Amino acid sequence: MSHRVVASVLCLLSVGTIVLGYFLLHPEIVGWCPSGLSGNCLGEAIAFGIGSPLYWSIRWLPLFFFALVFIQKDVFQAWWKFAIVFSILPLLFVIVSPPLSEMFDPGRTLVTERMVQLFVIASVLFIAWKYWRLSRIGQSR
């Protein structure tokens, strides 16, 4: 499968995840609430523990994944290996964070937002480093 197809699928999945988060925050739009109920009929744990982080925190991922369509195949393959290893720790932080923020504890939405930002920044730095390494190898020949 082409790296452009993989990057496009990742972009579409991240957009779909944002849409799912919106629907989890507003379930009455799609009819997930019994008649007469509105608001958090699915419960605060789902609305603010899952829906809010998905909707508010991963907005950088579609842009980043779309940009991946335009990089070289060998850089994408190197990034893919990096991303799989690097995403494990931020994912664990998101999973163990409390759904709602307490006085000194950040909520899951803030933790998710910071981990996505960290992932995108680290990925951009890794891709830039990989391009730099490839240009140095090309110059030495």
N, C-alpha and C positions, 0 to 999 in steps of 0.2 A: 504494500500500500504506500502511496506517495506521502511524503512528509507534509505536503500542502493539504492533502485530504485529512490527515490526522489533525493538523492545526485548525482546519475549518470545522471539523467535528468537535474539537475542544472549544472553539469559539461558540458554536451553536449550543453545546451542552451548558456552557456557562450562562448564556442568555436564557436558556430554558430553566436553569436553576434560579436565576433572578426572578423570572415570571412565577415559578413555583413558590418562591418566598413571598411574593406579593399576594398570591392567592391564599397562602396560609395565614397571612396577616388580615386578609379581607375575604373570608370564606363565603360570605353571603353573596358575593358577586357571581360565583359559579354554582350556587345552590347547595353548598355543603352543610348549611345550617338547616335544622328543621324549621318549618314555617313559623313565623312569628319571632324567631330569635335572630338577633344580629350582633355584630361585634365579635367577641372572643368566644364563640360557641364551641370551638375546638379545644379551648382551654388556653390558659396563659403559657403553659409549658411549651405547647406547640407554636403558638403565635410568637412569643418572645424568645423562646429557646431555639427554635428552628427557623421560623418564618422571617423574623427580623434580621438575624445574621445573614441569611441567604439573600434577602432583598437589599439591605443597606450596606453590606460589607464587601461583596465580591465584585463590585462594579468595575474594578481595574482589570479583571481577568479577561473579559471579552476583547477589550482593546489589545491587551498583550498577546492573546492567542491569535488575534487577527494579524498582528505584526509578525508573528512567527511564520505566516504563509510566505513571507518575502525573504526569508533567510535561506542560506545554502543548506543543502541536504546534510552534509557532514557536520555542520554546526548544529543543525536541529537534532541529529542523532546523539551528538555529545551532550547537548542540553537535555534531551529526554532522559538520559542516564543520570545526569545531575539532578533533575527535577524529581525523579522517583525517590532518590535517596534523601534529598533535601526536604521534601514535603512531609516526611514522616513525623518529625518533631513538632512542626507547627500544627499538624493535624491532631496530635496528642494534646497539645495545649488547648486547642479549641474544644475537644471532647471533654476535658476535665474542668473547663471553666464553668462557673455557675451561670444558669440561664439568665438570671436577672442580677443587676449590679447591687452590691451591698455598699456599706459606707466606704470601705477601703478596697473592696474587690471589684475589679472591672467586670462588666457583664460579658456574656458570650458574644454580643454584637461587636463590642470594642476589641475584644481579643481576636475575633475573626478578622476584623478590619486590619489590625496591626499585623497579623500573620500573613494575610494576603499581600499587604504592602511589602513586608519583608521578603516574601517569596518572589514578587515581581522585581524588586530592586536587586536581590541576589541573582535572579535569572538574567537580568539585563547586564549586570556586571560580568557574569559568567560568559554570556554571548559576546560581549565586547572583548573579553580576554581571549576567547577562542578565535575571534577574527584577528586579533593582534598576533596571536601565535601563528596562525595560518599565513599572515602577511610576512612575518619574519622568516618562516620556512621558505616561502616563495622568493624572498630577496636573497637568501643564502644560496640558491641554486644558480 
